[in-house]
Amino acid sequence: MIKVTVLYPATDGARFDHAYYRDSHLPMIQARLGAACLGYEIDEGIAGDAPGNAAPFVALCHIFSDSLESFQAAFAPHAEEIVGDVAHYTSIAPVMQFSKVVVR
Amino acid sequence: MIKVTVLYPATDGARFDHAYYRDSHLPMIQARLGAACLGYEIDEGIAGDAPGNAAPFVALCHIFSDSLESFQAAFAPHAEEIVGDVAHYTSIAPVMQFSKVVVR
């Protein structure tokens, strides 16, 4: 199993609508990916390496899929719609990573 | 529920022993934290924003806990042992983040 992690680095003055991300963006991705999305997680940053220190990331999401290839095959036909939706909830340029799930 | 995410940024020439991380470091943390660790995930970076691009992070782990306070109360007595174990598997300075779990 693989995990697609999208990270939104904290940036001065950045905008991020957590409600839209939770209630609209991720459900839309799940609907478009269908069976290629085995589930997802959403995190909202609250602190850095010690309480009181700012979180390095405003938000993260993690989308689980059987393989990199199955994720990409399902994502590609909807890439324009999904990427085009990002401006609705944030001004932050996301960082993206594919990982092998070692322990879930 | 909160999630403690530890990220290891990819660095030229860095060392990371994924087997030690999976088989020794994380099981040790789970044992020391006891009931304050509700479970954990381990990710191994395989690609960046496109296949063939390097993953921004060599590895990540995510430790679930009831609250920031319960995690810290359980972690503090073992901090020296846990932090001291890091040199056994990596030369990378980890980045740490506390997040609120919005969707799991």
N, CA and C atoms of all chains as a GROMACS GRO file, in nm:
protein
  624
    1MET      N    1   0.084  -0.120   0.000
    1MET     CA    2   0.000   0.000   0.000
    1MET      C    3   0.087   0.124   0.000
    2ILE      N    4   0.041   0.229  -0.068
    2ILE     CA    5   0.114   0.355  -0.067
    2ILE      C    6   0.026   0.465  -0.006
    3LYS      N    7   0.093   0.574   0.025
    3LYS     CA    8   0.024   0.689   0.085
    3LYS      C    9   0.070   0.812   0.009
    4VAL      N   10  -0.024   0.892  -0.033
    4VAL     CA   11   0.008   1.020  -0.095
    4VAL      C   12  -0.012   1.126   0.013
    5THR      N   13   0.096   1.191   0.052
    5THR     CA   14   0.088   1.294   0.156
    5THR      C   15   0.103   1.431   0.092
    6VAL      N   16   0.010   1.520   0.125
    6VAL     CA   17   0.017   1.658   0.078
    6VAL      C   18   0.034   1.747   0.201
    7LEU      N   19   0.140   1.828   0.200
    7LEU     CA   20   0.174   1.911   0.315
    7LEU      C   21   0.165   2.058   0.277
    8TYR      N   22   0.110   2.140   0.367
    8TYR     CA   23   0.097   2.283   0.344
    8TYR      C   24   0.186   2.357   0.444
    9PRO      N   25   0.308   2.397   0.401
    9PRO     CA   26   0.401   2.463   0.492
    9PRO      C   27   0.345   2.595   0.546
   10ALA      N   28   0.365   2.619   0.674
   10ALA     CA   29   0.320   2.744   0.735
   10ALA      C   30   0.394   2.862   0.671
   11THR      N   31   0.319   2.964   0.635
   11THR     CA   32   0.374   3.080   0.565
   11THR      C   33   0.307   3.203   0.624
   12ASP      N   34   0.383   3.308   0.646
   12ASP     CA   35   0.327   3.431   0.702
   12ASP      C   36   0.212   3.481   0.614
   13GLY      N   37   0.101   3.509   0.677
   13GLY     CA   38  -0.012   3.568   0.606
   13GLY      C   39  -0.088   3.473   0.516
   14ALA      N   40  -0.054   3.344   0.522
   14ALA     CA   41  -0.120   3.249   0.434
   14ALA      C   42  -0.265   3.225   0.477
   15ARG      N   43  -0.344   3.186   0.381
   15ARG     CA   44  -0.486   3.160   0.400
   15ARG      C   45  -0.507   3.010   0.388
   16PHE      N   46  -0.585   2.952   0.480
   16PHE     CA   47  -0.620   2.810   0.469
   16PHE      C   48  -0.757   2.788   0.532
   17ASP      N   49  -0.851   2.739   0.455
   17ASP     CA   50  -0.989   2.718   0.500
   17ASP      C   51  -1.005   2.569   0.535
   18HIS      N   52  -0.985   2.538   0.664
   18HIS     CA   53  -0.989   2.398   0.708
   18HIS      C   54  -1.126   2.333   0.685
   19ALA      N   55  -1.233   2.410   0.700
   19ALA     CA   56  -1.367   2.354   0.681
   19ALA      C   57  -1.390   2.314   0.535
   20TYR      N   58  -1.348   2.400   0.443
   20TYR     CA   59  -1.362   2.367   0.301
   20TYR      C   60  -1.278   2.245   0.265
   21TYR      N   61  -1.157   2.241   0.321
   21TYR     CA   62  -1.066   2.129   0.294
   21TYR      C   63  -1.131   1.997   0.339
   22ARG      N   64  -1.190   1.999   0.457
   22ARG     CA   65  -1.252   1.878   0.517
   22ARG      C   66  -1.386   1.844   0.450
   23ASP      N   67  -1.468   1.944   0.426
   23ASP     CA   68  -1.606   1.919   0.384
   23ASP      C   69  -1.625   1.915   0.234
   24SER      N   70  -1.528   1.969   0.158
   24SER     CA   71  -1.548   1.978   0.014
   24SER      C   72  -1.431   1.919  -0.066
   25HIS      N   73  -1.309   1.965  -0.039
   25HIS     CA   74  -1.196   1.924  -0.124
   25HIS      C   75  -1.168   1.774  -0.114
   26LEU      N   76  -1.149   1.724   0.007
   26LEU     CA   77  -1.115   1.582   0.020
   26LEU      C   78  -1.230   1.490  -0.019
   27PRO      N   79  -1.354   1.521   0.018
   27PRO     CA   80  -1.464   1.437  -0.031
   27PRO      C   81  -1.472   1.435  -0.185
   28MET      N   82  -1.442   1.546  -0.249
   28MET     CA   83  -1.441   1.550  -0.396
   28MET      C   84  -1.332   1.458  -0.450
   29ILE      N   85  -1.213   1.464  -0.392
   29ILE     CA   86  -1.105   1.376  -0.437
   29ILE      C   87  -1.146   1.228  -0.419
   30GLN      N   88  -1.202   1.197  -0.304
   30GLN     CA   89  -1.243   1.058  -0.280
   30GLN      C   90  -1.345   1.013  -0.385
   31ALA      N   91  -1.439   1.100  -0.416
   31ALA     CA   92  -1.542   1.065  -0.515
   31ALA      C   93  -1.479   1.043  -0.653
   32ARG      N   94  -1.383   1.130  -0.692
   32ARG     CA   95  -1.321   1.117  -0.824
   32ARG      C   96  -1.231   0.994  -0.833
   33LEU      N   97  -1.160   0.963  -0.724
   33LEU     CA   98  -1.066   0.849  -0.727
   33LEU      C   99  -1.138   0.715  -0.718
   34GLY      N  100  -1.255   0.714  -0.659
   34GLY     CA  101  -1.330   0.589  -0.647
   34GLY      C  102  -1.251   0.486  -0.569
   35ALA      N  103  -1.244   0.363  -0.622
   35ALA     CA  104  -1.180   0.252  -0.552
   35ALA      C  105  -1.030   0.272  -0.535
   36ALA      N  106  -0.970   0.366  -0.610
   36ALA     CA  107  -0.826   0.392  -0.595
   36ALA      C  108  -0.795   0.467  -0.467
   37CYS      N  109  -0.897   0.520  -0.400
   37CYS     CA  110  -0.880   0.584  -0.269
   37CYS      C  111  -0.930   0.488  -0.162
   38LEU      N  112  -0.838   0.430  -0.088
   38LEU     CA  113  -0.874   0.332   0.015
   38LEU      C  114  -0.912   0.400   0.146
   39GLY      N  115  -0.899   0.530   0.150
   39GLY     CA  116  -0.927   0.605   0.272
   39GLY      C  117  -0.832   0.723   0.279
   40TYR      N  118  -0.861   0.818   0.367
   40TYR     CA  119  -0.771   0.931   0.382
   40TYR      C  120  -0.775   0.984   0.524
   41GLU      N  121  -0.671   1.061   0.556
   41GLU     CA  122  -0.660   1.127   0.687
   41GLU      C  123  -0.637   1.275   0.664
   42ILE      N  124  -0.687   1.357   0.753
   42ILE     CA  125  -0.660   1.501   0.750
   42ILE      C  126  -0.606   1.544   0.886
   43ASP      N  127  -0.498   1.621   0.885
   43ASP     CA  128  -0.438   1.675   1.007
   43ASP      C  129  -0.440   1.827   1.001
   44GLU      N  130  -0.466   1.888   1.117
   44GLU     CA  131  -0.458   2.034   1.129
   44GLU      C  132  -0.347   2.068   1.228
   45GLY      N  133  -0.244   2.138   1.182
   45GLY     CA  134  -0.128   2.168   1.266
   45GLY      C  135  -0.166   2.251   1.387
   46ILE      N  136  -0.117   2.210   1.507
   46ILE     CA  137  -0.146   2.288   1.629
   46ILE      C  138  -0.020   2.335   1.701
   47ALA      N  139   0.094   2.267   1.681
   47ALA     CA  140   0.217   2.309   1.750
   47ALA      C  141   0.337   2.246   1.682
   48GLY      N  142   0.452   2.308   1.707
   48GLY     CA  143   0.578   2.254   1.656
   48GLY      C  144   0.642   2.162   1.757
   49ASP      N  145   0.776   2.165   1.762
   49ASP     CA  146   0.847   2.067   1.844
   49ASP      C  147   0.823   2.086   1.993
   50ALA      N  148   0.763   2.197   2.030
   50ALA     CA  149   0.722   2.216   2.169
   50ALA      C  150   0.594   2.298   2.166
   51PRO      N  151   0.505   2.277   2.264
   51PRO     CA  152   0.381   2.355   2.267
   51PRO      C  153   0.415   2.503   2.274
   52GLY      N  154   0.345   2.584   2.197
   52GLY     CA  155   0.375   2.726   2.191
   52GLY      C  156   0.457   2.760   2.067
   53ASN      N  157   0.534   2.664   2.017
   53ASN     CA  158   0.603   2.683   1.890
   53ASN      C  159   0.505   2.656   1.775
   54ALA      N  160   0.514   2.739   1.671
   54ALA     CA  161   0.421   2.722   1.558
   54ALA      C  162   0.445   2.589   1.488
   55ALA      N  163   0.336   2.528   1.441
   55ALA     CA  164   0.346   2.404   1.363
   55ALA      C  165   0.413   2.435   1.230
   56PRO      N  166   0.507   2.351   1.186
   56PRO     CA  167   0.571   2.376   1.055
   56PRO      C  168   0.473   2.363   0.939
   57PHE      N  169   0.364   2.287   0.958
   57PHE     CA  170   0.265   2.269   0.851
   57PHE      C  171   0.126   2.308   0.902
   58VAL      N  172   0.056   2.387   0.823
   58VAL     CA  173  -0.079   2.430   0.858
   58VAL      C  174  -0.175   2.312   0.852
   59ALA      N  175  -0.155   2.225   0.753
   59ALA     CA  176  -0.242   2.108   0.735
   59ALA      C  177  -0.166   2.003   0.655
   60LEU      N  178  -0.210   1.880   0.671
   60LEU     CA  179  -0.159   1.769   0.590
   60LEU      C  180  -0.278   1.682   0.554
   61CYS      N  181  -0.272   1.614   0.439
   61CYS     CA  182  -0.363   1.504   0.416
   61CYS      C  183  -0.283   1.386   0.364
   62HIS      N  184  -0.340   1.268   0.387
   62HIS     CA  185  -0.275   1.142   0.349
   62HIS      C  186  -0.381   1.056   0.282
   63ILE      N  187  -0.358   1.023   0.156
   63ILE     CA  188  -0.454   0.941   0.081
   63ILE      C  189  -0.391   0.803   0.058
   64PHE      N  190  -0.461   0.700   0.100
   64PHE     CA  191  -0.411   0.563   0.086
   64PHE      C  192  -0.457   0.503  -0.046
   65SER      N  193  -0.364   0.429  -0.113
   65SER     CA  194  -0.398   0.366  -0.240
   65SER      C  195  -0.318   0.235  -0.254
   66ASP      N  196  -0.366   0.146  -0.339
   66ASP     CA  197  -0.297   0.017  -0.354
   66ASP      C  198  -0.156   0.034  -0.408
   67SER      N  199  -0.139   0.122  -0.505
   67SER     CA  200  -0.007   0.141  -0.566
   67SER      C  201   0.000   0.281  -0.625
   68LEU      N  202   0.123   0.324  -0.650
   68LEU     CA  203   0.147   0.452  -0.714
   68LEU      C  204   0.077   0.458  -0.850
   69GLU      N  205   0.083   0.345  -0.923
   69GLU     CA  206   0.026   0.341  -1.057
   69GLU      C  207  -0.128   0.351  -1.052
   70SER      N  208  -0.191   0.282  -0.957
   70SER     CA  209  -0.337   0.287  -0.952
   70SER      C  210  -0.384   0.426  -0.908
   71PHE      N  211  -0.308   0.488  -0.818
   71PHE     CA  212  -0.344   0.624  -0.778
   71PHE      C  213  -0.336   0.718  -0.898
   72GLN      N  214  -0.225   0.710  -0.971
   72GLN     CA  215  -0.205   0.804  -1.082
   72GLN      C  216  -0.303   0.782  -1.196
   73ALA      N  217  -0.336   0.657  -1.221
   73ALA     CA  218  -0.433   0.629  -1.328
   73ALA      C  219  -0.569   0.688  -1.294
   74ALA      N  220  -0.604   0.684  -1.165
   74ALA     CA  221  -0.734   0.737  -1.123
   74ALA      C  222  -0.732   0.890  -1.111
   75PHE      N  223  -0.614   0.945  -1.077
   75PHE     CA  224  -0.602   1.089  -1.052
   75PHE      C  225  -0.596   1.168  -1.183
   76ALA      N  226  -0.520   1.115  -1.280
   76ALA     CA  227  -0.489   1.191  -1.402
   76ALA      C  228  -0.612   1.252  -1.472
   77PRO      N  229  -0.721   1.175  -1.490
   77PRO     CA  230  -0.836   1.232  -1.563
   77PRO      C  231  -0.903   1.347  -1.488
   78HIS      N  232  -0.873   1.360  -1.356
   78HIS     CA  233  -0.938   1.463  -1.275
   78HIS      C  234  -0.839   1.566  -1.221
   79ALA      N  235  -0.715   1.557  -1.269
   79ALA     CA  236  -0.608   1.643  -1.214
   79ALA      C  237  -0.644   1.792  -1.226
   80GLU      N  238  -0.697   1.832  -1.341
   80GLU     CA  239  -0.727   1.973  -1.363
   80GLU      C  240  -0.832   2.023  -1.263
   81GLU      N  241  -0.938   1.944  -1.245
   81GLU     CA  242  -1.043   1.984  -1.150
   81GLU      C  243  -0.989   1.990  -1.007
   82ILE      N  244  -0.912   1.887  -0.969
   82ILE     CA  245  -0.862   1.879  -0.831
   82ILE      C  246  -0.762   1.991  -0.803
   83VAL      N  247  -0.667   2.009  -0.893
   83VAL     CA  248  -0.566   2.114  -0.874
   83VAL      C  249  -0.633   2.252  -0.880
   84GLY      N  250  -0.731   2.266  -0.968
   84GLY     CA  251  -0.802   2.393  -0.981
   84GLY      C  252  -0.882   2.431  -0.859
   85ASP      N  253  -0.914   2.332  -0.774
   85ASP     CA  254  -0.993   2.359  -0.653
   85ASP      C  255  -0.907   2.414  -0.540
   86VAL      N  256  -0.776   2.400  -0.550
   86VAL     CA  257  -0.686   2.436  -0.439
   86VAL      C  258  -0.700   2.583  -0.400
   87ALA      N  259  -0.713   2.670  -0.501
   87ALA     CA  260  -0.722   2.815  -0.474
   87ALA      C  261  -0.846   2.850  -0.390
   88HIS      N  262  -0.946   2.758  -0.389
   88HIS     CA  263  -1.066   2.785  -0.309
   88HIS      C  264  -1.039   2.780  -0.159
   89TYR      N  265  -0.934   2.709  -0.117
   89TYR     CA  266  -0.914   2.696   0.029
   89TYR      C  267  -0.778   2.745   0.077
   90THR      N  268  -0.682   2.766  -0.014
   90THR     CA  269  -0.551   2.811   0.037
   90THR      C  270  -0.472   2.890  -0.065
   91SER      N  271  -0.380   2.972  -0.012
   91SER     CA  272  -0.282   3.046  -0.093
   91SER      C  273  -0.145   2.979  -0.083
   92ILE      N  274  -0.136   2.865  -0.012
   92ILE     CA  275  -0.008   2.797   0.010
   92ILE      C  276   0.020   2.698  -0.104
   93ALA      N  277   0.142   2.697  -0.153
   93ALA     CA  278   0.183   2.597  -0.253
   93ALA      C  279   0.210   2.465  -0.180
   94PRO      N  280   0.132   2.360  -0.211
   94PRO     CA  281   0.147   2.235  -0.138
   94PRO      C  282   0.275   2.160  -0.177
   95VAL      N  283   0.325   2.080  -0.084
   95VAL     CA  284   0.438   1.989  -0.106
   95VAL      C  285   0.378   1.849  -0.110
   96MET      N  286   0.423   1.767  -0.206
   96MET     CA  287   0.360   1.637  -0.227
   96MET      C  288   0.465   1.526  -0.217
   97GLN      N  289   0.424   1.418  -0.158
   97GLN     CA  290   0.516   1.305  -0.140
   97GLN      C  291   0.440   1.173  -0.156
   98PHE      N  292   0.501   1.078  -0.224
   98PHE     CA  293   0.451   0.941  -0.227
   98PHE      C  294   0.537   0.858  -0.132
   99SER      N  295   0.471   0.781  -0.046
   99SER     CA  296   0.545   0.695   0.048
   99SER      C  297   0.494   0.553   0.040
  100LYS      N  298   0.582   0.460   0.070
  100LYS     CA  299   0.541   0.322   0.097
  100LYS      C  300   0.490   0.318   0.240
  101VAL      N  301   0.373   0.254   0.261
  101VAL     CA  302   0.321   0.242   0.397
  101VAL      C  303   0.389   0.122   0.463
  102VAL      N  304   0.476   0.150   0.560
  102VAL     CA  305   0.552   0.046   0.630
  102VAL      C  306   0.470  -0.012   0.742
  103VAL      N  307   0.407   0.076   0.820
  103VAL     CA  308   0.316   0.034   0.929
  103VAL      C  309   0.195   0.124   0.921
  104ARG      N  310   0.076   0.061   0.925
  104ARG     CA  311  -0.044   0.141   0.935
  104ARG      C  312  -0.121   0.097   1.060
  105MET      N  313  -0.856   1.366   1.934
  105MET     CA  314  -0.732   1.289   1.918
  105MET      C  315  -0.627   1.375   1.849
  106ILE      N  316  -0.500   1.357   1.891
  106ILE     CA  317  -0.391   1.429   1.826
  106ILE      C  318  -0.295   1.329   1.762
  107LYS      N  319  -0.212   1.383   1.676
  107LYS     CA  320  -0.113   1.303   1.606
  107LYS      C  321   0.021   1.376   1.617
  108VAL      N  322   0.122   1.304   1.657
  108VAL     CA  323   0.258   1.359   1.660
  108VAL      C  324   0.327   1.307   1.534
  109THR      N  325   0.361   1.398   1.444
  109THR     CA  326   0.429   1.359   1.319
  109THR      C  327   0.575   1.398   1.327
  110VAL      N  328   0.662   1.303   1.295
  110VAL     CA  329   0.805   1.329   1.290
  110VAL      C  330   0.849   1.306   1.146
  111LEU      N  331   0.912   1.410   1.087
  111LEU     CA  332   0.949   1.406   0.946
  111LEU      C  333   1.101   1.414   0.934
  112TYR      N  334   1.158   1.336   0.842
  112TYR     CA  335   1.302   1.335   0.819
  112TYR      C  336   1.328   1.388   0.678
  113PRO      N  337   1.364   1.518   0.666
  113PRO     CA  338   1.385   1.577   0.534
  113PRO      C  339   1.500   1.510   0.460
  114ALA      N  340   1.481   1.486   0.332
  114ALA     CA  341   1.586   1.427   0.250
  114ALA      C  342   1.705   1.523   0.245
  115THR      N  343   1.823   1.468   0.266
  115THR     CA  344   1.947   1.546   0.272
  115THR      C  345   2.054   1.467   0.199
  116ASP      N  346   2.135   1.535   0.120
  116ASP     CA  347   2.243   1.466   0.047
  116ASP      C  348   2.333   1.390   0.142
  117GLY      N  349   2.355   1.262   0.113
  117GLY     CA  350   2.448   1.182   0.190
  117GLY      C  351   2.398   1.138   0.325
  118ALA      N  352   2.268   1.165   0.352
  118ALA     CA  353   2.214   1.130   0.484
  118ALA      C  354   2.200   0.978   0.497
  119ARG      N  355   2.204   0.933   0.621
  119ARG     CA  356   2.192   0.793   0.656
  119ARG      C  357   2.056   0.773   0.722
  120PHE      N  358   1.984   0.665   0.683
  120PHE     CA  359   1.859   0.632   0.751
  120PHE      C  360   1.838   0.481   0.743
  121ASP      N  361   1.830   0.417   0.858
  121ASP     CA  362   1.814   0.272   0.866
  121ASP      C  363   1.665   0.241   0.889
  122HIS      N  364   1.592   0.215   0.778
  122HIS     CA  365   1.448   0.194   0.788
  122HIS      C  366   1.413   0.070   0.871
  123ALA      N  367   1.496  -0.034   0.864
  123ALA     CA  368   1.468  -0.156   0.941
  123ALA      C  369   1.478  -0.129   1.092
  124TYR      N  370   1.581  -0.056   1.132
  124TYR     CA  371   1.596  -0.023   1.275
  124TYR      C  372   1.480   0.064   1.321
  125TYR      N  373   1.441   0.159   1.236
  125TYR     CA  374   1.332   0.250   1.270
  125TYR      C  375   1.202   0.171   1.294
  126ARG      N  376   1.176   0.075   1.205
  126ARG     CA  377   1.053  -0.005   1.211
  126ARG      C  378   1.059  -0.111   1.323
  127ASP      N  379   1.174  -0.177   1.336
  127ASP     CA  380   1.181  -0.294   1.425
  127ASP      C  381   1.226  -0.261   1.566
  128SER      N  382   1.287  -0.144   1.584
  128SER     CA  383   1.342  -0.114   1.716
  128SER      C  384   1.295   0.021   1.773
  129HIS      N  385   1.313   0.129   1.695
  129HIS     CA  386   1.285   0.262   1.751
  129HIS      C  387   1.137   0.282   1.783
  130LEU      N  388   1.051   0.257   1.686
  130LEU     CA  389   0.907   0.280   1.710
  130LEU      C  390   0.848   0.182   1.812
  131PRO      N  391   0.884   0.053   1.806
  131PRO     CA  392   0.834  -0.037   1.912
  131PRO      C  393   0.880   0.007   2.052
  132MET      N  394   1.000   0.061   2.063
  132MET     CA  395   1.049   0.110   2.193
  132MET      C  396   0.965   0.228   2.239
  133ILE      N  397   0.935   0.321   2.148
  133ILE     CA  398   0.850   0.436   2.184
  133ILE      C  399   0.712   0.387   2.230
  134GLN      N  400   0.655   0.296   2.155
  134GLN     CA  401   0.522   0.244   2.193
  134GLN      C  402   0.525   0.181   2.333
  135ALA      N  403   0.631   0.104   2.360
  135ALA     CA  404   0.643   0.040   2.492
  135ALA      C  405   0.655   0.144   2.604
  136ARG      N  406   0.735   0.250   2.580
  136ARG     CA  407   0.754   0.352   2.683
  136ARG      C  408   0.629   0.436   2.704
  137LEU      N  409   0.557   0.467   2.597
  137LEU     CA  410   0.439   0.554   2.608
  137LEU      C  411   0.320   0.479   2.666
  138GLY      N  412   0.316   0.348   2.651
  138GLY     CA  413   0.204   0.270   2.704
  138GLY      C  414   0.072   0.316   2.646
  139ALA      N  415  -0.028   0.337   2.732
  139ALA     CA  416  -0.163   0.370   2.687
  139ALA      C  417  -0.170   0.507   2.620
  140ALA      N  418  -0.066   0.590   2.636
  140ALA     CA  419  -0.067   0.722   2.570
  140ALA      C  420  -0.039   0.711   2.421
  141CYS      N  421   0.004   0.593   2.376
  141CYS     CA  422   0.022   0.569   2.232
  141CYS      C  423  -0.094   0.482   2.184
  142LEU      N  424  -0.184   0.544   2.109
  142LEU     CA  425  -0.302   0.472   2.061
  142LEU      C  426  -0.273   0.394   1.933
  143GLY      N  427  -0.152   0.408   1.881
  143GLY     CA  428  -0.114   0.343   1.756
  143GLY      C  429  -0.019   0.434   1.682
  144TYR      N  430   0.045   0.380   1.580
  144TYR     CA  431   0.135   0.464   1.502
  144TYR      C  432   0.143   0.414   1.358
  145GLU      N  433   0.191   0.503   1.272
  145GLU     CA  434   0.211   0.472   1.131
  145GLU      C  435   0.355   0.506   1.094
  146ILE      N  436   0.412   0.431   1.002
  146ILE     CA  437   0.545   0.462   0.949
  146ILE      C  438   0.536   0.468   0.797
  147ASP      N  439   0.595   0.573   0.739
  147ASP     CA  440   0.600   0.591   0.593
  147ASP      C  441   0.745   0.595   0.547
  148GLU      N  442   0.770   0.534   0.434
  148GLU     CA  443   0.904   0.542   0.372
  148GLU      C  444   0.890   0.614   0.239
  149GLY      N  445   0.957   0.727   0.224
  149GLY     CA  446   0.944   0.810   0.104
  149GLY      C  447   0.989   0.736  -0.022
  150ILE      N  448   0.908   0.740  -0.128
  150ILE     CA  449   0.947   0.675  -0.253
  150ILE      C  450   0.952   0.772  -0.372
  151ALA      N  451   0.878   0.882  -0.368
  151ALA     CA  452   0.881   0.975  -0.482
  151ALA      C  453   0.826   1.111  -0.437
  152GLY      N  454   0.860   1.213  -0.514
  152GLY     CA  455   0.810   1.347  -0.490
  152GLY      C  456   0.683   1.372  -0.568
  153ASP      N  457   0.664   1.494  -0.616
  153ASP     CA  458   0.538   1.531  -0.678
  153ASP      C  459   0.513   1.458  -0.810
  154ALA      N  460   0.614   1.391  -0.862
  154ALA     CA  461   0.596   1.305  -0.980
  154ALA      C  462   0.692   1.188  -0.964
  155PRO      N  463   0.656   1.071  -1.019
  155PRO     CA  464   0.746   0.957  -1.009
  155PRO      C  465   0.879   0.991  -1.075
  156GLY      N  466   0.989   0.954  -1.011
  156GLY     CA  467   1.120   0.990  -1.062
  156GLY      C  468   1.178   1.110  -0.988
  157ASN      N  469   1.090   1.196  -0.933
  157ASN     CA  470   1.138   1.305  -0.848
  157ASN      C  471   1.162   1.252  -0.707
  158ALA      N  472   1.269   1.295  -0.645
  158ALA     CA  473   1.301   1.247  -0.511
  158ALA      C  474   1.194   1.288  -0.410
  159ALA      N  475   1.166   1.201  -0.315
  159ALA     CA  476   1.072   1.232  -0.207
  159ALA      C  477   1.132   1.340  -0.119
  160PRO      N  478   1.052   1.441  -0.080
  160PRO     CA  479   1.108   1.545   0.008
  160PRO      C  480   1.146   1.493   0.147
  161PHE      N  481   1.082   1.382   0.189
  161PHE     CA  482   1.112   1.325   0.321
  161PHE      C  483   1.151   1.178   0.305
  162VAL      N  484   1.259   1.140   0.371
  162VAL     CA  485   1.307   1.001   0.366
  162VAL      C  486   1.211   0.910   0.440
  163ALA      N  487   1.158   0.958   0.550
  163ALA     CA  488   1.065   0.880   0.632
  163ALA      C  489   0.981   0.975   0.715
  164LEU      N  490   0.863   0.924   0.756
  164LEU     CA  491   0.778   0.995   0.850
  164LEU      C  492   0.722   0.893   0.948
  165CYS      N  493   0.694   0.936   1.070
  165CYS     CA  494   0.608   0.854   1.156
  165CYS      C  495   0.503   0.943   1.216
  166HIS      N  496   0.392   0.878   1.254
  166HIS     CA  497   0.276   0.948   1.309
  166HIS      C  498   0.230   0.868   1.431
  167ILE      N  499   0.234   0.931   1.547
  167ILE     CA  500   0.193   0.864   1.671
  167ILE      C  501   0.062   0.927   1.717
  168PHE      N  502  -0.040   0.843   1.736
  168PHE     CA  503  -0.172   0.892   1.778
  168PHE      C  504  -0.181   0.891   1.931
  169SER      N  505  -0.242   0.997   1.987
  169SER     CA  506  -0.258   1.005   2.131
  169SER      C  507  -0.388   1.081   2.161
  170ASP      N  508  -0.440   1.062   2.284
  170ASP     CA  509  -0.566   1.128   2.319
  170ASP      C  510  -0.555   1.280   2.318
  171SER      N  511  -0.443   1.331   2.369
  171SER     CA  512  -0.424   1.476   2.376
  171SER      C  513  -0.276   1.506   2.381
  172LEU      N  514  -0.244   1.631   2.349
  172LEU     CA  515  -0.107   1.679   2.356
  172LEU      C  516  -0.052   1.658   2.498
  173GLU      N  517  -0.135   1.685   2.599
  173GLU     CA  518  -0.090   1.675   2.738
  173GLU      C  519  -0.061   1.530   2.777
  174SER      N  520  -0.147   1.438   2.735
  174SER     CA  521  -0.123   1.298   2.774
  174SER      C  522   0.000   1.243   2.703
  175PHE      N  523   0.022   1.286   2.577
  175PHE     CA  524   0.143   1.243   2.507
  175PHE      C  525   0.266   1.294   2.581
  176GLN      N  526   0.265   1.422   2.615
  176GLN     CA  527   0.385   1.480   2.676
  176GLN      C  528   0.413   1.426   2.816
  177ALA      N  529   0.307   1.400   2.892
  177ALA     CA  530   0.327   1.344   3.026
  177ALA      C  531   0.390   1.205   3.016
  178ALA      N  532   0.352   1.129   2.913
  178ALA     CA  533   0.407   0.994   2.897
  178ALA      C  534   0.547   0.997   2.834
  179PHE      N  535   0.573   1.098   2.749
  179PHE     CA  536   0.700   1.106   2.676
  179PHE      C  537   0.813   1.158   2.765
  180ALA      N  538   0.783   1.260   2.846
  180ALA     CA  539   0.888   1.332   2.920
  180ALA      C  540   0.982   1.241   3.001
  181PRO      N  541   0.930   1.142   3.076
  181PRO     CA  542   1.022   1.059   3.156
  181PRO      C  543   1.116   0.974   3.071
  182HIS      N  544   1.084   0.958   2.941
  182HIS     CA  545   1.165   0.872   2.853
  182HIS      C  546   1.232   0.952   2.741
  183ALA      N  547   1.221   1.084   2.747
  183ALA     CA  548   1.272   1.169   2.638
  183ALA      C  549   1.420   1.143   2.611
  184GLU      N  550   1.499   1.133   2.715
  184GLU     CA  551   1.645   1.118   2.697
  184GLU      C  552   1.675   0.987   2.624
  185GLU      N  553   1.610   0.878   2.665
  185GLU     CA  554   1.633   0.748   2.600
  185GLU      C  555   1.586   0.751   2.454
  186ILE      N  556   1.468   0.809   2.432
  186ILE     CA  557   1.412   0.810   2.296
  186ILE      C  558   1.495   0.899   2.202
  187VAL      N  559   1.526   1.019   2.246
  187VAL     CA  560   1.606   1.110   2.164
  187VAL      C  561   1.747   1.054   2.144
  188GLY      N  562   1.801   0.989   2.248
  188GLY     CA  563   1.935   0.931   2.239
  188GLY      C  564   1.944   0.816   2.141
  189ASP      N  565   1.828   0.755   2.110
  189ASP     CA  566   1.827   0.641   2.017
  189ASP      C  567   1.832   0.685   1.870
  190VAL      N  568   1.805   0.813   1.845
  190VAL     CA  569   1.793   0.862   1.706
  190VAL      C  570   1.922   0.840   1.626
  191ALA      N  571   2.037   0.863   1.692
  191ALA     CA  572   2.166   0.850   1.622
  191ALA      C  573   2.190   0.707   1.573
  192HIS      N  574   2.118   0.609   1.631
  192HIS     CA  575   2.134   0.470   1.588
  192HIS      C  576   2.079   0.445   1.448
  193TYR      N  577   1.985   0.527   1.402
  193TYR     CA  578   1.926   0.499   1.271
  193TYR      C  579   1.939   0.614   1.170
  194THR      N  580   1.974   0.734   1.215
  194THR     CA  581   1.982   0.841   1.115
  194THR      C  582   2.077   0.952   1.154
  195SER      N  583   2.124   1.024   1.051
  195SER     CA  584   2.205   1.144   1.069
  195SER      C  585   2.121   1.269   1.041
  196ILE      N  586   1.991   1.250   1.014
  196ILE     CA  587   1.903   1.362   0.977
  196ILE      C  588   1.840   1.424   1.103
  197ALA      N  589   1.838   1.555   1.110
  197ALA     CA  590   1.769   1.624   1.220
  197ALA      C  591   1.619   1.621   1.193
  198PRO      N  592   1.541   1.555   1.278
  198PRO     CA  593   1.397   1.542   1.250
  198PRO      C  594   1.322   1.673   1.271
  199VAL      N  595   1.210   1.686   1.200
  199VAL     CA  596   1.116   1.797   1.216
  199VAL      C  597   0.993   1.739   1.285
  200MET      N  598   0.941   1.810   1.382
  200MET     CA  599   0.832   1.754   1.463
  200MET      C  600   0.710   1.845   1.458
  201GLN      N  601   0.595   1.784   1.456
  201GLN     CA  602   0.470   1.860   1.450
  201GLN      C  603   0.361   1.791   1.530
  202PHE      N  604   0.284   1.869   1.606
  202PHE     CA  605   0.162   1.819   1.669
  202PHE      C  606   0.043   1.866   1.585
  203SER      N  607  -0.047   1.773   1.554
  203SER     CA  608  -0.165   1.808   1.476
  203SER      C  609  -0.291   1.758   1.546
  204LYS      N  610  -0.399   1.828   1.523
  204LYS     CA  611  -0.531   1.777   1.557
  204LYS      C  612  -0.573   1.681   1.447
  205VAL      N  613  -0.623   1.563   1.485
  205VAL     CA  614  -0.670   1.467   1.385
  205VAL      C  615  -0.812   1.506   1.344
  206VAL      N  616  -0.826   1.555   1.222
  206VAL     CA  617  -0.956   1.602   1.172
  206VAL      C  618  -1.034   1.485   1.115
  207VAL      N  619  -0.967   1.402   1.036
  207VAL     CA  620  -1.025   1.280   0.980
  207VAL      C  621  -0.921   1.170   0.993
  208ARG      N  622  -0.963   1.054   1.045
  208ARG     CA  623  -0.874   0.940   1.047
  208ARG      C  624  -0.943   0.826   0.976
   0.00000   0.00000   0.00000
